[in-house]
Amino acid sequence: MNAPERPPMARAAAAQLAAMAALLATMLTLAGCGGSSTAQEARPATSAAGRTTAHRGVEVPVAGRIPPRLSLTNVYAADRPGLLSPVVRGDPALVYVPNTRSNTVDVISQRTFK
């Protein structure tokens, strides 16, 4: 048995409802893309140059600003030991290994290899 066909007005209303639901879902997704207020509060005060000075004279870049180049020839000049932000300096060194077959991620400590 076939279901009775909807009248054109009902199809138009259903299409409009679906379009409004898609618009609402898009708006909610975009609203969640902003930064959190706690991250803003935890950020240190900035200097006039747009950078902050942390302990030991290390300048920490401010989000949204490009820090000055450390070297004209070495792309990885800012990736040297001791140049991590003080905010993450104490975080454990971890390696994340995705498993595509089981759709999981293994987390391995670089210190203990477990």
N, CA and C atoms as a LAMMPS dump frame, in Angstrom:
ITEM: TIMESTEP
0
ITEM: NUMBER OF ATOMS
342
ITEM: BOX BOUNDS ff ff ff
-5.0000000000000000e+02 5.0000000000000000e+02
-5.0000000000000000e+02 5.0000000000000000e+02
-5.0000000000000000e+02 5.0000000000000000e+02
ITEM: ATOMS id mol type element x y z
1 1 1 N 0.817 -1.166 0
2 1 2 C 0 0 0
3 1 3 C 0.874 1.247 0
4 2 1 N 0.623 2.166 -0.861
5 2 2 C 1.37 3.408 -0.918
6 2 3 C 0.737 4.433 0.004
7 3 1 N 1.587 5.257 0.589
8 3 2 C 1.087 6.321 1.45
9 3 3 C 0.471 7.4 0.577
10 4 1 N -0.563 8.059 1.051
11 4 2 C -1.187 9.12 0.255
12 4 3 C -0.208 10.28 0.076
13 5 1 N -0.227 10.901 -1.094
14 5 2 C 0.676 12.004 -1.4
15 5 3 C 0.201 13.255 -0.674
16 6 1 N 1.174 14.028 -0.161
17 6 2 C 0.841 15.255 0.558
18 6 3 C 0.395 16.343 -0.423
19 7 1 N -0.474 17.221 0.041
20 7 2 C -0.839 18.359 -0.808
21 7 3 C 0.359 19.308 -0.952
22 8 1 N 0.401 20.123 -2.006
23 8 2 C 1.536 21.023 -2.235
24 8 3 C 1.808 21.96 -1.069
25 9 1 N 0.805 22.427 -0.372
26 9 2 C 1.016 23.328 0.768
27 9 3 C 1.776 22.618 1.884
28 10 1 N 1.462 21.356 2.137
29 10 2 C 2.142 20.601 3.187
30 10 3 C 3.593 20.347 2.805
31 11 1 N 3.859 20.073 1.525
32 11 2 C 5.25 19.876 1.083
33 11 3 C 6.048 21.158 1.24
34 12 1 N 5.457 22.292 0.905
35 12 2 C 6.145 23.578 1.032
36 12 3 C 6.435 23.886 2.498
37 13 1 N 5.489 23.6 3.372
38 13 2 C 5.687 23.849 4.8
39 13 3 C 6.786 22.94 5.351
40 14 1 N 6.817 21.691 4.912
41 14 2 C 7.855 20.764 5.374
42 14 3 C 9.231 21.213 4.881
43 15 1 N 9.304 21.687 3.641
44 15 2 C 10.583 22.158 3.101
45 15 3 C 11.049 23.403 3.848
46 16 1 N 10.115 24.298 4.178
47 16 2 C 10.474 25.508 4.918
48 16 3 C 10.932 25.153 6.328
49 17 1 N 10.287 24.21 6.961
50 17 2 C 10.686 23.776 8.299
51 17 3 C 12.077 23.151 8.27
52 18 1 N 12.362 22.352 7.25
53 18 2 C 13.682 21.74 7.132
54 18 3 C 14.757 22.803 6.905
55 19 1 N 14.459 23.82 6.102
56 19 2 C 15.42 24.902 5.856
57 19 3 C 15.685 25.692 7.137
58 20 1 N 14.636 25.942 7.914
59 20 2 C 14.812 26.67 9.178
60 20 3 C 15.623 25.849 10.17
61 21 1 N 15.405 24.541 10.214
62 21 2 C 16.175 23.675 11.111
63 21 3 C 17.645 23.662 10.712
64 22 1 N 17.93 23.644 9.405
65 22 2 C 19.319 23.666 8.942
66 22 3 C 19.975 24.99 9.29
67 23 1 N 19.238 26.099 9.148
68 23 2 C 19.77 27.411 9.505
69 23 3 C 20.064 27.498 10.991
70 24 1 N 19.158 26.99 11.806
71 24 2 C 19.365 26.998 13.26
72 24 3 C 20.581 26.157 13.643
73 25 1 N 20.738 24.992 13.024
74 25 2 C 21.887 24.138 13.328
75 25 3 C 23.185 24.83 12.938
76 26 1 N 23.193 25.533 11.807
77 26 2 C 24.389 26.261 11.376
78 26 3 C 24.713 27.385 12.352
79 27 1 N 23.703 28.11 12.784
80 27 2 C 23.926 29.217 13.719
81 27 3 C 24.47 28.704 15.053
82 28 1 N 23.931 27.603 15.54
83 28 2 C 24.422 27.046 16.798
84 28 3 C 25.857 26.545 16.671
85 29 1 N 26.189 25.969 15.527
86 29 2 C 27.554 25.497 15.299
87 29 3 C 28.521 26.669 15.277
88 30 1 N 28.164 27.732 14.577
89 30 2 C 29.038 28.897 14.494
90 30 3 C 29.152 29.609 15.832
91 31 1 N 28.106 29.584 16.631
92 31 2 C 28.16 30.219 17.946
93 31 3 C 29.152 29.499 18.856
94 32 1 N 29.328 28.211 18.656
95 32 2 C 30.263 27.448 19.473
96 32 3 C 31.702 27.591 19.045
97 33 1 N 31.968 28.297 17.946
98 33 2 C 33.336 28.429 17.442
99 33 3 C 34.122 29.532 18.123
100 34 1 N 33.518 30.338 18.945
101 34 2 C 34.214 31.43 19.612
102 34 3 C 35.071 30.923 20.755
103 35 1 N 35.97 31.762 21.237
104 35 2 C 36.83 31.401 22.356
105 35 3 C 36.063 31.407 23.66
106 36 1 N 36.566 30.719 24.637
107 36 2 C 35.907 30.677 25.929
108 36 3 C 36.348 31.855 26.772
109 37 1 N 35.499 32.285 27.673
110 37 2 C 35.841 33.427 28.509
111 37 3 C 36.917 33.066 29.522
112 38 1 N 37.01 31.808 29.933
113 38 2 C 38.035 31.436 30.908
114 38 3 C 39.421 31.534 30.306
115 39 1 N 39.556 31.234 29.004
116 39 2 C 40.862 31.362 28.364
117 39 3 C 41.273 32.823 28.305
118 40 1 N 40.33 33.733 28.113
119 40 2 C 40.633 35.148 28.064
120 40 3 C 41.097 35.633 29.439
121 41 1 N 40.46 35.151 30.499
122 41 2 C 40.803 35.597 31.838
123 41 3 C 42.155 35.068 32.285
124 42 1 N 42.55 33.893 31.796
125 42 2 C 43.793 33.285 32.23
126 42 3 C 45.001 33.885 31.524
127 43 1 N 44.778 34.656 30.459
128 43 2 C 45.881 35.217 29.692
129 43 3 C 46.546 36.347 30.471
130 44 1 N 47.885 36.414 30.5
131 44 2 C 48.569 37.491 31.192
132 44 3 C 48.349 38.82 30.476
133 45 1 N 48.592 39.909 31.178
134 45 2 C 48.448 41.235 30.593
135 45 3 C 49.471 41.43 29.48
136 46 1 N 49.084 42.183 28.463
137 46 2 C 49.98 42.383 27.334
138 46 3 C 50.739 43.686 27.466
139 47 1 N 51.884 43.722 26.815
140 47 2 C 52.67 44.947 26.782
141 47 3 C 52.216 45.799 25.613
142 48 1 N 52.785 46.98 25.45
143 48 2 C 52.408 47.876 24.361
144 48 3 C 52.747 47.271 23.007
145 49 1 N 53.753 46.403 22.939
146 49 2 C 54.16 45.794 21.674
147 49 3 C 53.277 44.601 21.311
148 50 1 N 52.31 44.261 22.169
149 50 2 C 51.432 43.14 21.87
150 50 3 C 51.987 41.807 22.335
151 51 1 N 53.034 41.835 23.148
152 51 2 C 53.613 40.597 23.663
153 51 3 C 53.673 40.677 25.178
154 52 1 N 53.744 39.545 25.806
155 52 2 C 53.893 39.531 27.256
156 52 3 C 55.285 39.042 27.598
157 53 1 N 55.76 39.472 28.725
158 53 2 C 57.072 39.017 29.171
159 53 3 C 56.863 38.078 30.343
160 54 1 N 57.248 36.844 30.153
161 54 2 C 57.117 35.836 31.204
162 54 3 C 58.402 35.811 32.03
163 55 1 N 58.48 34.903 32.965
164 55 2 C 59.672 34.783 33.774
165 55 3 C 60.877 34.398 32.916
166 56 1 N 62.04 34.747 33.335
167 56 2 C 63.31 34.496 32.652
168 56 3 C 63.411 35.234 31.314
169 57 1 N 62.63 36.283 31.116
170 57 2 C 62.76 37.102 29.929
171 57 3 C 62.239 36.482 28.648
172 58 1 N 61.471 35.39 28.729
173 58 2 C 60.914 34.758 27.529
174 58 3 C 59.646 35.509 27.153
175 59 1 N 59.575 35.981 25.9
176 59 2 C 58.387 36.676 25.45
177 59 3 C 57.366 35.671 24.937
178 60 1 N 56.152 35.77 25.438
179 60 2 C 55.082 34.854 25.061
180 60 3 C 54.178 35.576 24.071
181 61 1 N 53.987 35.011 22.861
182 61 2 C 53.123 35.685 21.894
183 61 3 C 51.667 35.709 22.329
184 62 1 N 50.974 36.746 21.936
185 62 2 C 49.558 36.909 22.239
186 62 3 C 48.764 36.262 21.105
187 63 1 N 47.664 35.608 21.457
188 63 2 C 46.831 34.957 20.449
189 63 3 C 46.358 35.981 19.419
190 64 1 N 46.442 35.607 18.168
191 64 2 C 45.999 36.487 17.098
192 64 3 C 47.09 37.376 16.545
193 65 1 N 48.273 37.351 17.115
194 65 2 C 49.388 38.162 16.63
195 65 3 C 50.53 37.258 16.202
196 66 1 N 51.214 37.63 15.165
197 66 2 C 52.345 36.846 14.67
198 66 3 C 53.608 37.35 15.362
199 67 1 N 54.33 36.465 16.047
200 67 2 C 55.565 36.899 16.715
201 67 3 C 56.654 37.182 15.683
202 68 1 N 57.661 37.962 16.064
203 68 2 C 58.748 38.244 15.128
204 68 3 C 59.552 36.987 14.818
205 69 1 N 60.155 36.955 13.624
206 69 2 C 60.982 35.805 13.244
207 69 3 C 62.239 35.761 14.091
208 70 1 N 62.635 34.571 14.488
209 70 2 C 63.86 34.39 15.253
210 70 3 C 65.06 34.188 14.338
211 71 1 N 64.819 33.711 13.114
212 71 2 C 65.889 33.457 12.167
213 71 3 C 65.35 33.618 10.753
214 72 1 N 66.17 34.167 9.87
215 72 2 C 65.767 34.314 8.477
216 72 3 C 65.95 33.02 7.7
217 73 1 N 66.783 32.11 8.202
218 73 2 C 67.1 30.895 7.459
219 73 3 C 66.543 29.622 8.084
220 74 1 N 66.242 29.623 9.387
221 74 2 C 65.786 28.419 10.077
222 74 3 C 64.295 28.524 10.378
223 75 1 N 63.489 27.741 9.682
224 75 2 C 62.049 27.75 9.884
225 75 3 C 61.686 27.264 11.284
226 76 1 N 62.487 26.377 11.841
227 76 2 C 62.2 25.761 13.136
228 76 3 C 62.932 26.46 14.288
229 77 1 N 63.325 27.697 14.137
230 77 2 C 64.089 28.394 15.176
231 77 3 C 63.305 28.516 16.478
232 78 1 N 61.993 28.645 16.411
233 78 2 C 61.182 28.779 17.628
234 78 3 C 60.818 27.43 18.223
235 79 1 N 61.301 26.34 17.643
236 79 2 C 60.976 24.994 18.098
237 79 3 C 62.142 24.363 18.836
238 80 1 N 62.919 25.166 19.489
239 80 2 C 64.092 24.669 20.217
240 80 3 C 63.737 24.37 21.671
241 81 1 N 64.562 23.559 22.345
242 81 2 C 64.302 23.264 23.761
243 81 3 C 64.295 24.549 24.595
244 82 1 N 63.381 24.604 25.561
245 82 2 C 63.302 25.739 26.47
246 82 3 C 62.465 26.895 25.961
247 83 1 N 61.872 26.785 24.777
248 83 2 C 61.097 27.88 24.225
249 83 3 C 59.587 27.653 24.302
250 84 1 N 59.16 26.674 25.09
251 84 2 C 57.727 26.451 25.256
252 84 3 C 57.127 27.562 26.106
253 85 1 N 55.854 27.805 25.908
254 85 2 C 55.14 28.775 26.722
255 85 3 C 55.144 28.306 28.175
256 86 1 N 55.274 29.217 29.124
257 86 2 C 55.228 28.823 30.533
258 86 3 C 53.907 28.149 30.903
259 87 1 N 52.855 28.421 30.152
260 87 2 C 51.551 27.827 30.441
261 87 3 C 51.58 26.319 30.242
262 88 1 N 52.317 25.822 29.248
263 88 2 C 52.342 24.393 28.942
264 88 3 C 53.662 23.721 29.31
265 89 1 N 54.568 24.459 29.884
266 89 2 C 55.903 23.926 30.163
267 89 3 C 55.877 22.682 31.037
268 90 1 N 54.955 22.572 31.979
269 90 2 C 54.908 21.422 32.889
270 90 3 C 54.039 20.274 32.407
271 91 1 N 53.416 20.413 31.248
272 91 2 C 52.558 19.346 30.729
273 91 3 C 53.385 18.119 30.362
274 92 1 N 52.833 16.921 30.549
275 92 2 C 53.586 15.712 30.19
276 92 3 C 53.743 15.59 28.674
277 93 1 N 54.862 15.015 28.258
278 93 2 C 55.117 14.783 26.834
279 93 3 C 54.392 13.511 26.42
280 94 1 N 53.394 13.648 25.565
281 94 2 C 52.571 12.521 25.15
282 94 3 C 52.553 12.406 23.631
283 95 1 N 52.368 11.177 23.148
284 95 2 C 52.197 10.906 21.73
285 95 3 C 50.816 10.285 21.564
286 96 1 N 50.053 10.822 20.619
287 96 2 C 48.708 10.326 20.354
288 96 3 C 48.747 9.511 19.068
289 97 1 N 48.375 8.224 19.175
290 97 2 C 48.439 7.316 18.032
291 97 3 C 47.018 6.89 17.661
292 98 1 N 46.513 7.349 16.506
293 98 2 C 45.161 6.945 16.11
294 98 3 C 45.142 5.525 15.576
295 99 1 N 44.107 4.788 15.932
296 99 2 C 43.884 3.432 15.428
297 99 3 C 42.673 3.481 14.51
298 100 1 N 42.901 3.42 13.202
299 100 2 C 41.811 3.581 12.254
300 100 3 C 40.862 2.39 12.246
301 101 1 N 41.352 1.199 12.523
302 101 2 C 40.475 0.028 12.493
303 101 3 C 39.512 -0.003 13.67
304 102 1 N 39.983 0.373 14.85
305 102 2 C 39.112 0.336 16.027
306 102 3 C 38.515 1.701 16.354
307 103 1 N 38.905 2.743 15.602
308 103 2 C 38.413 4.095 15.806
309 103 3 C 38.687 4.587 17.228
310 104 1 N 39.901 4.309 17.725
311 104 2 C 40.33 4.748 19.049
312 104 3 C 41.66 5.467 18.918
313 105 1 N 42.135 6.026 20.041
314 105 2 C 43.427 6.699 20.082
315 105 3 C 44.191 6.179 21.287
316 106 1 N 45.424 5.729 21.053
317 106 2 C 46.294 5.334 22.153
318 106 3 C 47.129 6.537 22.564
319 107 1 N 47.279 6.733 23.866
320 107 2 C 48.088 7.828 24.392
321 107 3 C 49.319 7.205 25.027
322 108 1 N 50.509 7.577 24.533
323 108 2 C 51.764 6.991 24.996
324 108 3 C 52.632 8.082 25.613
325 109 1 N 53.145 7.811 26.803
326 109 2 C 54.048 8.743 27.467
327 109 3 C 55.432 8.655 26.829
328 110 1 N 56.02 9.791 26.492
329 110 2 C 57.364 9.79 25.919
330 110 3 C 58.412 9.448 26.985
331 111 1 N 58.052 9.618 28.236
332 111 2 C 58.993 9.327 29.307
333 111 3 C 59.043 7.841 29.626
334 112 1 N 57.87 7.179 29.703
335 112 2 C 57.849 5.765 30.104
336 112 3 C 57.609 4.816 28.946
337 113 1 N 57.248 5.346 27.772
338 113 2 C 56.924 4.538 26.591
339 113 3 C 55.746 3.584 26.839
340 114 1 N 54.878 3.912 27.764
341 114 2 C 53.686 3.098 28.043
342 114 3 C 52.455 3.917 27.778
